[in-house]
Amino acid sequence: MLNLEEGDVLRLDTSVRDDAVMFVGTRPKFRGKPGLNGKRRAIMLTDPIVKADESIYMTEVERTDNEEL
């Protein structure tokens, strides 16, 4: 998120009514709602994702890749 520039597009796999999943590195860590804070893009974190639930938010490939870590 820190490297976003004007004109960049983020395609989300969720409906505008659903929370998006925020990853830290390769791990899903938070659910949140994208939006604006004034004129700035922002994400309001709504829920943490505990380690035991991380695999729920990963694809099969991501789960396999993270097992090696």
Contact map, one row per residue, 1 for C-alpha under 8 A:
111100000000000000000000000000000000000000000000000000000000000000000
111100000000000000000000000000000000000000000000000000000000000000000
111110000000000000000000000000000000000000000000000000000000000000000
111111010000000000000000000000000000000000000000000000000000000000000
001111110000000000000000000000000000000000000000000000000000000000000
000111110000000000000000000000000000000000000000000000000000000000000
000011111000000000000000000000000000000000000000000000000000000000000
000111111100000000000000000000000000000000000000000000000000000000000
000000111110000000000000000000000000000000000000000000000000000000000
000000011111000000000000000000000000000000000000000000000000000000000
000000001111100000000000000000000000000000000000000000000000000000000
000000000111111000010000000000000000000000000000000000000000000000000
000000000011111000010000000000000000000000000000000000000000000000000
000000000001111111110000000000000000000000000000000000000000000000000
000000000001111111100000000000000000000000000000000000000000000000000
000000000000011111100000000000000000000000000000000000000000000000000
000000000000011111100000000000000000000000000000000000000000000000000
000000000000011111110000000000001000000000000000000000000000000000000
000000000000011111111000000000111100000000000100000000000000000000000
000000000001110001111100000000111100000000000000000000000000000000000
000000000000000000111110000111110000000000000000000000001000000000000
000000000000000000011111000111110000000000000000000000000000000000000
000000000000000000001111111111000000000000000000000000000000000000000
000000000000000000000111111110000000000000000000000000000000000000000
000000000000000000000011111000000000000000000000000000000000000000000
000000000000000000000011111100000000000000000000000000000000010001000
000000000000000000000011111110000000000000000000000001000000000000000
000000000000000000001111011111000000000000000000100001001100000000000
000000000000000000001111001111100000000000000001111001000000000000000
000000000000000000001110000111110000000000001111100000000000000000000
000000000000000000111100000011111000000000001111100000000000000000000
000000000000000000111100000001111100000000111110000000000000000000000
000000000000000001110000000000111110000000111100000000000000000000000
000000000000000000110000000000011111000011110000000000000000000000000
000000000000000000000000000000001111100011110000000000000000000000000
000000000000000000000000000000000111111111100000000000000000000000000
000000000000000000000000000000000011111111000000000000000000000000000
000000000000000000000000000000000001111100000000000000000000000000000
000000000000000000000000000000000001111110000000000000000000000000000
000000000000000000000000000000000001111111000000000000000000000000000
000000000000000000000000000000000111101111100000000000000000000000000
000000000000000000000000000000000111100111110000000000000000000000000
000000000000000000000000000000011111000011111000000000000000000000000
000000000000000000000000000000011110000001111100000000000000000000000
000000000000000000000000000001111000000000111111000000000000000000000
000000000000000000100000000001111000000000011111000000000000000000000
000000000000000000000000000001110000000000001111100000000000000000000
000000000000000000000000000011100000000000001111110000000000000000000
000000000000000000000000000111100000000000000011111011000000000000000
000000000000000000000000000010000000000000000001111111000000000000000
000000000000000000000000000010000000000000000000111111000000000000000
000000000000000000000000000000000000000000000000011111100000000000000
000000000000000000000000000000000000000000000000111111111000000000000
000000000000000000000000001110000000000000000000111111111100000000000
000000000000000000000000000000000000000000000000000111111110001000000
000000000000000000000000000000000000000000000000000011111100000000000
000000000000000000001000000100000000000000000000000011111110000000000
000000000000000000000000000100000000000000000000000001111111111000000
000000000000000000000000000000000000000000000000000000101111111000000
000000000000000000000000000000000000000000000000000000000111111100000
000000000000000000000000000000000000000000000000000000000111111110000
000000000000000000000000010000000000000000000000000000000111111111000
000000000000000000000000000000000000000000000000000000100111111111100
000000000000000000000000000000000000000000000000000000000001111111110
000000000000000000000000000000000000000000000000000000000000111111111
000000000000000000000000010000000000000000000000000000000000011111111
000000000000000000000000000000000000000000000000000000000000001111111
000000000000000000000000000000000000000000000000000000000000000111111
000000000000000000000000000000000000000000000000000000000000000011111
